[in-house]
Amino acid sequence: MSRERVVVAMSGGVDSSVAAALVAETGAEAVGVTLKLLSSAPTGYGCCGSPEDLSDAKRVCETLGISHYVVDMAEVFERDVVDLFVREYAALRTPNPCVECNRSVKFGALLRLAEAWKADAVATGHYAKAERGPGGWVLRRSADEGKDQTYFLHSLTQAELARARFPLGALTKPEVRARARALGLATAEKPESQEICFVPGGDYRALVRERAPEAFAPGPVKTSDGKTVGRHAGLASYTLGQRKGLGVAAGRPLYVTGHDAGGNALLVGDASEAGRASLTLERVSWTNAAPRPGASCLLRARHRGRLVSATLTPLDGGRWLAELSEPVHAPAPGQAAVLYDGDVVLGGGTIS
């Protein structure tokens, strides 16, 4: 019987490096793959195949004695992640590119490539758990709650979970670094990237302005009673709940509460006006069977956001209504809302 072959997505960071080591320790044939996601990426981009990241991933594979390949997926990434990011911001929504990258690239294009290579699974350095239970595969939050990344993986279905491996699910970040040091991996002390990988410096507005300048027409800033209190620099520059950078002196804290696209007006108000007691979700997917109407769950409206109790009701067109036990501050349209039963990920969708 041939041993299991597992393609390991290797970003050049410590997490994916240790994931590769743990896969190899199981006796499986680990195949390291670094994705080139940007056609021209200078050093420091994080997970998109910069020269430094490629070199680090290669050195780790040499240390572990496993093969390493670089695969160019820049076209897929540009179409399914970057273009969507720009379109969403231009449409006054707040996208989460990491959710889409996992959906379209890591567990989309890379999984299809792994199948073509006759690999049994794809492993990543995400902090999450995929376990097989009596009713099918289950996606669970990781042992390190502070590093848990199931928010970004909520779109995985049974077909993808069956071929996903998350070797770090039972480890904490300090344990991962300690394992990397013990193995002598070059990435043991490598810092994490906190930026959107294709937006160096974190200035997403510059990218959107370059590709969709029409979304940056100046206009009035108005309160809920219709009073004009300032001017904005283009609606795409502001997201729901934003407080800083409004350029409005009102004598009290003001937050973005919405956009009036027809009047090109930015709407502002008190923090309570940015809260929402119910959310409509579109592009909904479930890790297993959909819950029954009226089911209760926990909802997270942003990465690292607090969990809030919610009741679910199906709507037309595959949408779902989540009625919350208490308002959530500024759940921005375009962001993901992820649904949990305890530590089990039920699924999620995009806030509309």
BAKE-907496 format. One record per residue (C-alpha): x, y, z. Coordinates in steps of 0.2 Angstrom, whole numbers, plus 5000, padded with zeros to 4 digits. Layout:
N
X_Y_Z
...
# end
This chain:
352
5000_5000_5000
5007_5017_4995
5009_5030_5008
4999_5046_5008
5004_5060_4998
5001_5078_5005
5004_5094_4996
5009_5107_5009
5005_5125_5005
5021_5134_5011
5021_5153_5013
5039_5154_5019
5033_5157_5037
5035_5147_5053
5017_5140_5053
5018_5132_5036
5036_5126_5039
5030_5117_5055
5015_5110_5046
5026_5103_5033
5037_5095_5047
5022_5087_5056
5015_5080_5039
5032_5072_5036
5033_5065_5054
5017_5055_5050
5026_5045_5037
5017_5054_5023
5025_5060_5007
5025_5079_5010
5027_5090_4995
5030_5108_4998
5022_5120_4987
5024_5139_4987
5012_5149_4977
5017_5164_4967
5002_5175_4969
5008_5191_4962
5016_5193_4945
5029_5205_4953
5032_5204_4972
5046_5213_4981
5053_5206_4997
5041_5208_5012
5024_5203_5005
5021_5189_5017
5012_5175_5008
5012_5179_4990
5029_5172_4985
5041_5186_4987
5060_5181_4984
5063_5180_5003
5048_5169_5006
5052_5158_4991
5070_5156_4998
5064_5152_5016
5052_5139_5010
5065_5131_5000
5078_5131_5014
5065_5123_5026
5061_5109_5013
5079_5105_5011
5081_5104_5030
5066_5092_5031
5072_5082_5016
5056_5085_5006
5053_5091_4988
5048_5109_4985
5040_5117_4970
5034_5135_4965
5018_5136_4957
5012_5152_4948
4994_5156_4952
4995_5175_4949
4981_5174_4936
4969_5165_4948
4974_5177_4962
4972_5192_4952
4955_5187_4945
4947_5179_4961
4955_5189_4975
4962_5206_4969
4949_5211_4956
4935_5206_4968
4943_5216_4982
4943_5232_4971
4925_5229_4965
4919_5227_4982
4927_5242_4989
4921_5252_4974
4903_5246_4978
4905_5252_4995
4907_5235_5003
4922_5229_5014
4929_5213_5007
4940_5200_5017
4953_5194_5004
4959_5180_5016
4942_5172_5015
4942_5173_4996
4960_5167_4995
4956_5151_5005
4940_5148_4995
4947_5151_4977
4966_5148_4979
4971_5137_4993
4956_5126_4993
4951_5129_4975
4965_5130_4963
4978_5122_4974
4967_5107_4979
4963_5104_4960
4982_5104_4957
4985_5092_4971
4971_5080_4964
4980_5081_4947
4996_5076_4956
4987_5062_4963
4989_5069_4981
4978_5063_4995
4976_5080_5003
4982_5098_5005
4989_5104_5022
4991_5122_5027
4998_5131_5042
4981_5137_5048
4976_5136_5066
4961_5125_5065
4955_5107_5067
4947_5096_5054
4941_5080_5062
4930_5065_5055
4915_5062_5065
4900_5050_5064
4891_5062_5053
4905_5068_5042
4919_5080_5043
4919_5093_5057
4929_5110_5056
4933_5115_5074
4942_5130_5082
4960_5128_5086
4968_5125_5103
4975_5142_5102
4960_5153_5103
4970_5169_5101
4977_5162_5084
4961_5153_5078
4959_5155_5059
4942_5146_5057
4934_5163_5052
4944_5162_5036
4940_5144_5033
4921_5144_5035
4917_5141_5017
4925_5124_5017
4912_5110_5013
4913_5091_5016
4922_5088_5000
4936_5100_5004
4937_5096_5023
4939_5078_5018
4955_5083_5009
4961_5096_5021
4974_5094_5034
4978_5107_5048
4993_5100_5058
4994_5115_5069
4976_5113_5076
4981_5106_5093
4996_5118_5095
4999_5136_5102
5009_5148_5093
5023_5147_5106
5023_5128_5104
5025_5130_5085
5040_5141_5087
5048_5129_5099
5045_5115_5087
5053_5125_5073
5068_5129_5084
5070_5111_5089
5070_5106_5071
5082_5120_5066
5071_5128_5053
5076_5144_5046
5059_5152_5049
5058_5149_5068
5060_5167_5073
5053_5175_5057
5040_5188_5061
5022_5187_5055
5015_5199_5042
5000_5209_5047
4996_5217_5031
4985_5213_5016
4998_5203_5006
4995_5213_4990
4994_5230_4998
5011_5234_5004
5010_5247_5018
4992_5243_5021
4985_5257_5010
4971_5249_5002
4964_5265_4996
4978_5268_4984
4975_5252_4976
4956_5255_4974
4959_5273_4969
4971_5267_4955
4959_5255_4948
4942_5263_4952
4945_5282_4953
4926_5285_4951
4923_5279_4969
4933_5294_4976
4921_5308_4971
4921_5320_4986
4904_5324_4994
4895_5329_5010
4896_5321_5027
4879_5321_5035
4871_5316_5052
4855_5305_5053
4845_5321_5054
4851_5327_5038
4863_5340_5044
4879_5343_5034
4895_5342_5046
4909_5341_5033
4916_5334_5017
4922_5317_5013
4936_5311_5001
4926_5298_4992
4914_5285_4999
4926_5271_4996
4938_5278_5009
4926_5274_5023
4919_5258_5031
4905_5256_5043
4910_5260_5061
4925_5270_5056
4929_5283_5068
4946_5290_5063
4950_5300_5048
4933_5307_5046
4939_5325_5046
4923_5331_5056
4924_5341_5072
4907_5339_5081
4912_5339_5099
4908_5321_5101
4914_5305_5094
4906_5301_5077
4906_5285_5067
4902_5280_5050
4884_5273_5050
4881_5271_5032
4883_5277_5014
4870_5287_5003
4877_5282_4986
4863_5291_4977
4867_5307_4985
4886_5303_4987
4884_5307_5006
4894_5299_5020
4882_5296_5035
4889_5298_5052
4882_5296_5070
4884_5290_5087
4891_5272_5091
4873_5265_5094
4868_5270_5076
4882_5259_5069
4875_5244_5078
4865_5231_5070
4853_5218_5079
4850_5207_5063
4861_5203_5048
4856_5196_5031
4869_5184_5024
4872_5180_5006
4884_5167_4997
4880_5156_5012
4889_5139_5013
4889_5125_5026
4902_5114_5032
4889_5100_5033
4870_5100_5032
4861_5117_5034
4853_5120_5051
4835_5119_5053
4825_5136_5053
4825_5144_5070
4841_5136_5075
4852_5144_5088
4871_5147_5085
4885_5159_5089
4890_5172_5076
4906_5181_5074
4905_5196_5062
4923_5200_5061
4940_5191_5064
4943_5191_5082
4926_5199_5085
4916_5193_5100
4904_5179_5098
4885_5183_5099
4870_5172_5100
4860_5172_5085
4844_5163_5078
4844_5158_5060
4830_5159_5047
4832_5154_5028
4826_5167_5016
4824_5167_4997
4838_5166_4985
4849_5156_4997
4851_5170_5009
4849_5168_5028
4843_5180_5042
4853_5180_5058
4844_5189_5072
4856_5193_5086
4853_5193_5105
4862_5210_5106
4868_5222_5093
4885_5220_5085
4895_5236_5082
4897_5240_5064
4896_5223_5055
4901_5229_5038
4893_5223_5022
4905_5213_5012
4913_5205_5028
4911_5187_5033
4899_5182_5047
4904_5165_5053
4892_5153_5063
4897_5141_5077
4890_5128_5088
4902_5129_5102
4919_5126_5094
4912_5118_5078
4910_5129_5063
4893_5127_5055
4897_5138_5040
4894_5157_5036
4891_5169_5023
4894_5187_5017
4885_5201_5026
4874_5210_5014
# end
